Amino acid sequence: MATQLYGTYTSPYVRHCRIALVETGQDFELIQTDYAQSARLAPAKRVPFLKVGNRVLNDSLSILKFVRESAGQDFLPNIDDCDLFALTNTALDTAINLFLLEKDGLTPEQSGYLGRQSERVRDTLDALDSFAATLPAQSSHYTDGELRLGCFLDWGLFRKRISLTDHPRLESFLQRMRTYPAFADTAPTTG
Ligand SMILES: N[C@@H](CCC(=O)N[C@@H](CS)C(=O)NCC(=O)O)C(=O)O
């Protein structure tokens, strides 16, 4: 049964799904999908979405649960890791919305609401930096909460949406994760 992951090589959500597929040794095809195509092909008008057999999954959350569980693994079994995933995801969703709105000429200076979105990313980054202090200095295995954090940080730097200069613990966490092959091999490239 061919697994088709629709997405881009820059999306952090797609990247997390690619990492899980690689980690679980599942064969899959990445079908490159731009915004116009995802708007046509998916009700959420976003990537990733995944097709396997008759099943279509419309969000990285359900895709990851499917990939992990079909390989006999747990998905987010630990409450603190689940919260790390959720908190990181809130910052990531917000940062991506701000990025896309800026492409349309809408900036935080123009709207109180967007200003609060910008503060949300900043304050969450501070909280994540404190959290990173609790992580082990070395790891050969990363949880899905940690992988989501790595995908967010690398995307944020790639798109120049964040700086880790004032977040040394996140910086060293990311440097460690960049030595993990499944993460290194899926780094955002162009687009
Ligand atoms: N909750 C979704 C978020 C996916 C998402 O925001 N994808 C971005 C690409 S990184 C997208 O396709 N955005 C297009 C848009 O919002 O129009 C998931 O986890 O899969």
The ligand as an ORCA input file, in Angstrom:
! r2SCAN-3c Opt
* xyz 0 1
  N      -2.230     22.057     11.953
  C      -1.567     21.807     10.687
  C      -0.801     23.038     10.260
  C      -0.200     22.883      8.854
  C       0.248     24.211      8.269
  O       0.015     25.305      8.797
  N       0.916     24.116      7.102
  C       1.374     25.294      6.393
  C       2.715     25.020      5.722
  S       4.054     25.015      6.841
  C       0.420     25.597      5.256
  O       0.168     24.753      4.431
  N      -0.104     26.845      5.212
  C      -0.910     27.290      4.115
  C      -1.977     28.262      4.530
  O      -2.173     28.451      5.755
  O      -2.611     28.792      3.628
  C      -0.682     20.564     10.817
  O      -0.169     20.302     11.920
  O      -0.537     19.814      9.829
*
